[in-house]
């Protein structure tokens, strides 16, 4: 079926590109070049330095007769391992019909609602703690059908990563008394095996005075268990122009989905694997000025007492250059490298990590 998918989408791309030749002068190339040095400490290996470099490129093409074509790739190299990885982030065609939008090809697929962790996303782990990961980009067909300005339906059929099965999801969204309400159903595997592998979720987000509140309820057929999420966010602007952002949430989730929603940041013990766990998550960000901010993200597993703290600092050095400093501290040996979900996970527990990077946009 994957070959059939490729045979269908490639001719569409070719037709679109041919029709865009006349507008070649409007085609531009943009992107971001990142370099970083990662220092990782483990109890068994001590300190390890891991320099990395990545290139994020996007070919920006003009729209043509309600058609859009997007082409973007990501290249990552790990210098110590002499390893180069590449994947397409975007390689899709989108057409806006009179009553619906059709998107076909490699595209970002995620159903966020403003939470730090999302236990009911289309793909668990596509985004976590305001960071996005490669799981977000999939070969997919998406149909978006708006009923009116605040109500819509979305249907997605995708081929996620190296899986031999297809995946499908349906999502509805509307506005009720000022609250953004969504409901989704996802069939994880479409194939002969593991037919009973589905999940559904409901989310709500709105404002109560100056505080934003949100929540989610999910069910997972594989774990035969429910998840609950409750959160709030608040921002305060100082007279001098500085801003303080606060966000906190509590999750009660099956232990089996924990690696899915937070990657390798935290693991559960063997005793916890058959039970639901309680996770407290918080983020504090202080905007120092227009160009720099500092903050701290914290994860606390109430079920076993483990804590992960992730401080960060960003500063825009010039119009196109930004320095980013990220750190990680853990209190128990349940924490592995969280530098990037595109990296290979280390074999030993990590106690500390520090990442210093420079980003240049063009």
Buried (B, 14 or more C-beta within 10 A) or exposed (E): EEEEBEEEBEEBBEEBEEEBEEEEEEEEEEBBBBBBBBBBBBEEEEEBEBEBBBBBBBBBBBEEEEBBBBBBBBBBBBEEEEEEBEEBBBBBBBBBEEEBBBBBBBBBBBBEBEBBBBBBBBBBBBBBBEEBBBBBBBBBBBBBBBEEEEBBBBBBBBBBEEBEBBBBBBBBBBEEEEBBBBBBBBBBBBEEEEEEBBBBBBBBBBEEEEEBBBBBBBBBBBBEBBBBBBBBBEBEEEEEEBBBBBBBBBBBBBBBBBBBBBBBBBBBBEEBEEEBBBBBBBBBBBBBEEEBBBBBBBBBBEBBEBBBBBBBBBBBEEEEEBBBBBBBBBBBBBBBBBBBBBBEEBEBBBBBBBBBBBBBEE
